[in-house]
Amino acid sequence: MTRILITGASGLLGLNLSLLETGRHVIIGVDRSKLAGTPFELIRADLLDRQAADHILDTVRPDAIIHTAANANVDACESDPQGAQRLNAELPGELAEACAKRGIRLAHISTDAVFDGTLERPYTESDTPNPLGVYARTKLAGERNVLAANPQAIVARVNFFGLSLSGTRSLSEFFFNKLSTGQQCNGFTDIYFCPLFVGDLAETLVKMLDKNLSGLYHVVGSEALSKYAFGQRIARQFGFDADLVIPRSVEESGLKARRSHNLRLSIHKLSTDLGLEIPSVSTGIEKFYTQAQQGYPQKMRSYQQI
Ligand SMILES: NC(=O)c1ccc[n+]([C@@H]2O[C@H](COP(=O)([O-])OP(=O)(O)OC[C@H]3O[C@@H](n4cnc5c(N)ncnc54)[C@H](OP(=O)(O)O)[C@@H]3O)[C@@H](O)[C@H]2O)c1
């Protein structure tokens, strides 16, 4: 079994990844203070502490790291550009260098939001990014810092949905929370994306490490749809009233950061190099539904530090 260190272990991706891979691999999660009693080992650390990364790597001696920790709140990044620069741009480069020195494999998580969305086709890894806001700009700088320090690293541009510790982190939870209580909610008709179920993303990332892939990859779902259509699909899967999802333009939403209208990414390189089909959003929504029905939210919350 491989020893995998997962940063951001309390986050939407990090917690799902850690829980799913425990038992298949030895998982060590880095957490600031949100978790307790998890079935995987925990290390308490603030990764912004300058000595933290070196100390963790020398103590844990992992075979691989999946670096999910970030400021992933697009609007919060607009309010704290310096903090976002430190966490999303500088830290990944430092971690990549520390991994390169020690021969540790690294999968770094980036975002589909690096593109401005002006192309009228899915973006490939060769297309030129043009970030629209602080989050996207700092994530792009993070990608570049990682690959400059450690060309053997994987940089995965992702978009995903699923269940989180807070119950409010993902777009799927946003729609679920509104629709399950009979509330109307806005669904953007003018943002197209390729969401991947978080469990499918977790498994794909580990397969990429197992296959020793390196470099930049788009790691998203195999189907593009609007955020409005995604909300309607969640409604139908759970048997909620799909008319509660109100079609709206993101331009009338009043959100702080500018959003790209086309977040469609091509997964041709990924599926070719992995030799696998990447799951669709339809099967992902079914898995999201099954987890919600089978007590996974309660299981997650049982690991929350009180
Ligand atoms: N969610 C999406 O659809 C999406 C889309 C595209 C890309 N991404 C990328 O995917 C990755 C994971 O996103 P997510 O949605 O899982 O994020 P998330 O739920 O907001 O989790 C972020 C994690 O980072 C941790 N963290 C933040 N600052 C830290 C620090 N100084 N030291 C240690 N840990 C720290 C957080 O810990 P605390 O709990 O203690 O704050 C949390 O565990 C990110 O790189 C994000 O940019 C996400």
The ligand as a Gaussian input file, in Angstrom:
#p B3LYP/6-31G(d) Opt

LIG

0 1
 N      -15.102000      22.883000      -5.279000
 C      -14.939000      22.922000      -6.615000
 O      -15.855000      22.654000      -7.420000
 C      -13.600000      23.287000      -7.189000
 C      -13.566000      23.662000      -8.519000
 C      -12.331000      23.878000      -9.109000
 C      -11.179000      23.730000      -8.373000
 N      -11.244000      23.415000      -7.054000
 C       -9.973000      23.234000      -6.325000
 O      -10.033000      21.983000      -5.650000
 C       -9.291000      22.051000      -4.420000
 C      -10.160000      21.588000      -3.263000
 O      -11.297000      22.445000      -3.184000
 P      -12.419000      22.203000      -2.087000
 O      -13.707000      22.654000      -2.697000
 O      -12.285000      20.842000      -1.521000
 O      -11.976000      23.293000      -1.017000
 P      -12.523000      23.515000       0.481000
 O      -13.674000      22.616000       0.755000
 O      -12.683000      24.981000       0.668000
 O      -11.287000      23.001000       1.364000
 C      -10.099000      23.720000       1.434000
 C       -9.210000      23.017000       2.433000
 O       -7.977000      23.716000       2.534000
 C       -7.654000      23.823000       3.920000
 N       -6.769000      24.950000       4.191000
 C       -6.972000      26.250000       3.862000
 N       -5.959000      26.986000       4.327000
 C       -5.089000      26.144000       4.949000
 C       -3.864000      26.306000       5.625000
 N       -3.302000      27.521000       5.774000
 N       -3.253000      25.238000       6.165000
 C       -3.818000      24.004000       6.060000
 N       -4.974000      23.771000       5.404000
 C       -5.602000      24.840000       4.869000
 C       -8.993000      23.997000       4.574000
 O       -8.877000      23.779000       5.955000
 P       -9.952000      24.405000       7.001000
 O      -11.149000      23.481000       6.917000
 O       -9.257000      24.355000       8.302000
 O      -10.270000      25.787000       6.532000
 C       -9.802000      22.948000       3.826000
 O       -9.573000      21.672000       4.384000
 C       -8.795000      23.480000      -4.321000
 O       -7.466000      23.543000      -4.782000
 C       -9.706000      24.259000      -5.248000
 O       -9.065000      25.405000      -5.754000
 C      -12.429000      23.217000      -6.430000

